[in-house]
Amino acid sequence: MTAYAPGGALVSSIEVTAATVQRGDIIQLGGHAFRVRDLFQLPQGAKQLVFESGELLTIHARTRLVAVRMLRRR
């Protein structure tokens, strides 16, 4: 799904894994939205996500989450 956010930014709802998650992705967990501030590679393909709120989430290489990603205009 692709839509316009306030301000005219193009956003898309996508499925992310440890291999595809990016800084700036917004992931909803437990009814709360968290923006990824930083990522750290862990052994066996896992990643530790650091959210802007300071909270951490470690995801396994096969974990699948739904995220909202801002698309860059060209």
C-alpha positions as CSV (number, residue, x, y, z in Angstrom):
1,M,0.0,0.0,0.0
2,T,1.3,3.4,-0.9
3,A,-0.2,6.7,0.3
4,Y,0.6,10.3,0.9
5,A,1.4,11.5,4.4
6,P,0.8,15.0,5.7
7,G,3.2,17.4,4.0
8,G,3.1,15.4,0.7
9,A,5.6,12.7,1.7
10,L,4.9,9.3,0.0
11,V,4.7,6.5,2.5
12,S,4.5,2.7,1.9
13,S,3.5,-0.2,4.2
14,I,6.0,-3.0,3.7
15,E,7.2,-6.2,5.3
16,V,10.7,-6.0,6.8
17,T,13.2,-8.6,8.0
18,A,16.6,-8.2,9.7
19,A,18.1,-8.0,6.3
20,T,15.8,-5.3,4.9
21,V,15.0,-3.0,7.9
22,Q,16.4,0.5,7.6
23,R,16.9,3.6,9.7
24,G,13.7,5.7,9.7
25,D,11.3,2.7,9.3
26,I,8.3,3.0,11.6
27,I,7.3,-0.3,13.3
28,Q,4.2,-0.8,15.3
29,L,4.5,-3.0,18.3
30,G,1.9,-3.5,21.0
31,G,-0.2,-0.6,19.6
32,H,2.7,1.9,19.7
33,A,4.7,3.2,16.7
34,F,8.5,3.2,17.0
35,R,10.9,4.8,14.6
36,V,14.2,3.0,14.0
37,R,17.1,5.3,15.0
38,D,20.0,2.9,14.6
39,L,20.8,-0.7,13.8
40,F,23.5,-3.1,15.0
41,Q,24.4,-6.4,13.2
42,L,24.4,-9.4,15.5
43,P,25.7,-13.0,14.9
44,Q,23.7,-15.4,12.7
45,G,21.9,-12.6,10.7
46,A,20.1,-11.0,13.7
47,K,19.9,-7.3,14.3
48,Q,19.4,-5.1,17.3
49,L,17.1,-2.1,16.5
50,V,17.4,1.1,18.6
51,F,14.3,3.2,18.5
52,E,14.1,7.0,18.9
53,S,12.5,6.4,22.3
54,G,15.7,4.7,23.4
55,E,14.1,1.2,23.6
56,L,15.8,-1.8,22.0
57,L,14.4,-4.7,20.0
58,T,16.4,-7.7,18.8
59,I,15.1,-9.5,15.8
60,H,16.1,-12.9,14.5
61,A,17.1,-13.3,10.8
62,R,13.7,-14.8,10.0
63,T,11.5,-12.4,12.0
64,R,9.0,-10.6,9.8
65,L,7.5,-7.2,10.8
66,V,5.2,-4.7,9.0
67,A,6.7,-1.2,8.8
68,V,5.9,2.1,7.3
69,R,8.6,3.6,5.2
70,M,8.9,7.2,3.8
71,L,9.8,7.0,0.2
72,R,12.1,9.6,-1.3
73,R,11.0,11.8,-4.0
74,R,13.0,11.9,-7.2
